[in-house]
Amino acid sequence: MTAPPIKANASLDSLVEKEVMDDAQTYSDELMANDEEALKKDH
């Protein structure tokens, strides 16, 4: 039985970086949506 291939550290680092950037984009999108909702309530 052979072990599954293990990704190189560089690949794992880039994967983690992509996940962090995706999370940051999601967070930013949610903040923008909340700001738009707050503006609608003010008017």
C-alpha contacts under 8 A as a table, 3 or more apart, distances in Angstrom:
res1	aa1	res2	aa2	distance
7	K	11	S	6.08
7	K	12	L	6.45
8	A	11	S	5.28
8	A	12	L	6.43
9	N	12	L	5.02
9	N	13	D	6.01
10	A	13	D	5.04
10	A	14	S	6.22
11	S	14	S	5.21
11	S	15	L	6.15
12	L	15	L	4.98
12	L	16	V	6.15
13	D	16	V	5.16
13	D	17	E	6.10
14	S	17	E	4.93
14	S	18	K	6.10
15	L	18	K	5.11
15	L	19	E	6.27
16	V	19	E	5.04
16	V	20	V	6.19
17	E	20	V	5.10
17	E	21	M	6.19
18	K	21	M	5.09
18	K	22	D	6.07
19	E	22	D	5.03
19	E	23	D	6.12
20	V	23	D	5.07
20	V	24	A	6.15
21	M	24	A	4.98
21	M	25	Q	6.17
22	D	25	Q	5.08
22	D	26	T	6.21
23	D	26	T	5.06
23	D	27	Y	6.11
24	A	27	Y	5.06
24	A	28	S	6.07
25	Q	28	S	5.01
25	Q	29	D	6.08
26	T	29	D	5.07
26	T	30	E	6.21
27	Y	30	E	5.13
27	Y	31	L	6.24
28	S	31	L	5.10
28	S	32	M	6.23
29	D	32	M	5.14
29	D	33	A	6.20
30	E	33	A	5.05
30	E	34	N	6.15
31	L	34	N	5.08
31	L	35	D	6.15
32	M	35	D	5.03
32	M	36	E	6.23
33	A	36	E	5.13
33	A	37	E	6.27
34	N	37	E	5.07
34	N	38	A	6.18
35	D	38	A	5.09
35	D	39	L	6.23
36	E	39	L	5.12
36	E	40	K	6.28
37	E	40	K	5.13
37	E	41	K	6.35
38	A	41	K	5.17
38	A	42	D	6.37
39	L	42	D	5.16
39	L	43	H	6.63
40	K	43	H	5.45
